[in-house]
Structures are given as structure tokens and as C-alpha cells.
Amino acid sequence: MCRNIRPLANFEPPTTDDEIQAAALQYVRKISGTVKPSRANAEAFDRAVAEVTAASARLLESLVSSAPPKDREVEAAKARARAAARYGT
């Protein structure tokens, strides 16, 4: 998985539309191999981002979990600890 795309399921507070759209944008950038498409490809790029955003939102709405929701701050602290251990910072 692309390091910039974070898991979005089962969080409290719930994932926002902006977070879903940002993940979709990162995904489309990754698979297209471009950060900013040419004018000729802009419409296809934007359409792909919108479609991935919609599909991701539907997925997140339909997922069911018996686990308690994860806390964003706790998960961020765990990620920082993993990065510190990995990179020695």
C-alpha cells in the first residue's frame, strides 16, 4: 500500500469526506504515475478521483466491525513510535 494512504475504517470520530477524497486522490496519483495530469488527461483524472471517492465512501459505510473504534490520536502516536524505531529519530 502507498505509505500516504492511511486506513480509514473504524475510527472515532468517523472518517470525513475530505479524508476519503484525499486518499482517493493519492490512489489515482499512484496508479496514474502523475501528480498533476496534463490538460488532455485532466477530465479523466478528475473523474477517476470522484469515482474512487464514491466507491470508498460506500465501502466505509457498509463495513461492520465488532472491534471498538480506534482513536486517531492513539493511532498517530503508535505510527510515530514505529517511525522512530525504524528511522532512529
N, C-alpha and C positions, 0 to 999 in steps of 0.2 A: 504494500500500500504506500502511496505517496505520503511522505512524512508530514506534509502540510494539511492533509485531510484527517481530521480528528473524528473519533467515534461520536455519534450524536444521539444514540438511543439511550433511554432510561436515565435521564438526568433531571434533577430538580434544582432550579426551575426548568421547565421544558425548553427544548431547543427552539430558538427563534427562527423566523423566516429568513432573516439576514444570515444566520449561521448556515442554514441549509443552502441558500443561494451561493454563499462563499465557497462551500465545499463543492457544489456543482461546478462553479467556475474553475476551481483548481483541477477538478477531474477533467473537464473539457480541455483546459490548457495542457494538461499532462498528455492526454491521448492524441491531441492535435499537434503537439510539438511546438506550439507557439503561445506566447503571452498575449500578443496583440495581433489579431488576424489582419490581413490586407483588406482593402475595401471590397474586393471581389468576393472575399470569404466571410465578411462581417455578418451578413444576414444568416448564413448557415451556422456560424459560430454562436451568435446570439440565440438562435432557435434551439440549438443543442443545449445551451446553458438552461434555457427555460424548460425544456423537456426533462432534463436530468433533475432540475429543481423540483418539478411537479412529481416526478416518479419517486424521488427521495422523500418528499413530504408525505406522499401516500404510504410509502413503506413505513416511515416512522410512526404514522398514525395507526397503522394496523398491527404493529408489533405488540406482543403481550409478554410480560416478564413477571416471574414470581419473586425475583430479587428486588430488594429495596432500591429506590432510585439513588444514583450516585450523586455525590456533592461535587460541584465544579471546583471549588477551592481545594478540596482534599485531593481530587484527581490531578489538579495542576501542581500541587506540592509533590505528589508521587512522581510526576513527569520531571520536575526539576531535580529531584533526588536521583532519578535514573540517569539524567543527563550529567549530573555532577560526577556520578560513579563512572560513567562511560568516558567522559572527556577530562576528568580530573580537575574540574573547576570548583 
